[in-house]
Amino acid sequence: MSGIPLEPVYGPPDAELPGQWPFTRGLHESMYRSRLWTMRQFAGFGTAEDTNGRFKEILRAGGSGLSTAFDMPTLMGRDSDDEMALGEVGRAGVAIDTVADMEDLFADIDLGTVSTSMTINSPAAIIFAMYVTVGDRRGVPRDRLGGTLQNDILKEYQAQKEFIFPPRPSMRLVTDVMRFCSAELPRWHPVSISGYHIREAGSTAAQELAFTLANGFAYVEAALRAGLSLDDFAARLSFFFNAHIDFFEEICKYRAARRIWARWLRDRYGATDNRAMQMRFHTQTAGVSLTAQQPEVNIARVAIEAMAAVLGGTQSLHTDSFDEALALPTEDAARIALRTQQVIAYESGVTNVADPLGGSWLVESLTDELERQAEAIFAHIDSIGSGSMLDGVIAGIESGWFQAEIADASFQFQRKLNEGRWIQVGATAFTDGDDTRPSTLYISEQVEEQQLKRLAETKRARDEAAVDAALGRLRADAARAEINLMPALLAAADVYATVGEVVQSLETVFGTWVETPSV
Amino acid sequence: MADQLVAPPLRVLVAKVGLDGHDRGIKVVARILRDAGMEVIYAGLRQTPAMIAAIAAQEDVDVVGLSMHNGAHLTLAPAVVKALRSAGLETAVVVGGIVPDVDLPKLEAAGVASVLGPGASADEVVDAVRAAAAAPAAPAGP
């Protein structure tokens, strides 16, 4: 601000520089000096039309990417008229039953230029097929579709618990999407390996780091077993981390993650292309760190967390809205969240120098320590998988090991809170003062009615024989492990088969997964 | 005091109802109640109101605790109270999770004994469950 000239990067002559393997200091030499991170705000509620309105608002306000939240029935592969969906349609995200809803969701948005992220896992391949179908119908070449499908099923069993099929057939769906993208959608990231939910479920930073990367290694091994070229598909994997409130620990978590990924991809899996060894990641500030008490204080929390993500070198960022401990965010609250990122980007000056914290004694030693703790966890997973991270991760899921580790860590943290060993300002200490509740977003019961009407209309207008034929082909393809399921899923989407019908067809072949309850 | 010492421990069934899989809160609550000396049964994910009523009857519980982060509390919590009452059970229902203030009277009218919001302390959780067990059963709403 005062005009003191700054170098693009600082460090002694022999230091690792940003953009140099193993990328501890960031993926690019100049980092945010040449290109800011993508400000990607997650949104979704009500009907596809409601969310389409919010999407257009985000693009108008200067957001550079879209990120879709689906409602619980969609995430669980249930139609809006399913008995289990009662009360949940359009509540926590947007309801999608058929490709007709997907067309509404992206109405008047150019799929050839926008970058779209879709947060969905068990039915990811099905929803993705609907998105590709919308692009096909509008004449957008598949190689111009850009975005990210979360499609990370492993962390569902470990943390978020939105599973449908058992782990092995689920992994087949993930690899089928990877193969399809390798062949036809070079700009698409087919899996976003997500630590976010592991952390939200209560893990420590080291566990988030280690479990997420272990899952990443599992996808690498699954893709290698499916015959994909490592340098090609690994360059298209992306990651998704939490930004929690412990500032330096978070920054060091991202630095350690990049370094571990580069080392493992080269040394264990034999990658030769730098792009395949570079960990690209999205970050979201920690929903669990937000308090319902004195919710405006959350604006400060989000700013600190977002700053950690930026100093840690994130490629894209979602900032939570201050009212999210109370409800889905209002448009006003979502705008403040985006403005927080813009203040960091355009006012704070932290973008002027690449990895400004590199060389700090604290930052370097904490980065090393997190890497050491993660390696100890990898060694355990590798041993229960008898030398395979893929088998180790699946064994750890089947025995409930990950789930128990996360629940233990979550309980330990709760103890700290209860015993006053961890302070939450406005909630567990400094509680006097204004505690007025902001007005929150209220989703009316009409959403369910509207969506049920929409689904009934779509079903009435479609060709039932074509739907039956498409689902029949899908079941036949599912029974043969060597067949990629994407063509059958695209065909089913095109004739307006519902998410629920497709899932039930696959269930007849794959079966379902039920977790053994334990606390 | 003497009464409390000899009284059998409270039995609590905790469950996730509906499709929502966010189980961090309920697992913590289960351990808090257990540490407070209660017998806790965790029914697991994706329970229906009928399944909860069946387990509540079989396990003879004093309180049912539901954890909800999916915005479906106005549909699902009253349905659980109804399922319990129509099974002839007087079991109290406590809801925890993200529930907007405007919905609180509606849940009370539907027979929910109390609602614990985000940030409730361990003591508040234990007190709410004890109070719900001690109070006369609320009828299901219309």
Interface residues (C-beta under 8 A of the other chain):
Chain A: M72 P73 L75 M76 R78 M84 A85 L86 G87 E88 R91 A92 E156 Q160 K161 E162 F163 E200 A201 G202 V288 T291 A292 Q293 A325 L326 A327 L328 A407 S410 F411 Q414 N418 Q424 A427 T428 R437 T440 Y442 I443 E515 T516 P517 S518 V519
Chain B: G18 L19 D20 G21 H22 D23 R24 K27 V28 A30 R31 I32 R34 V40 Y42 A43 G44 L45 R46 T48 H69 N70 G71 A72 L74 T75 L76 I98 P100 D101 V102 G117 P118 G119 S121 A122 D123
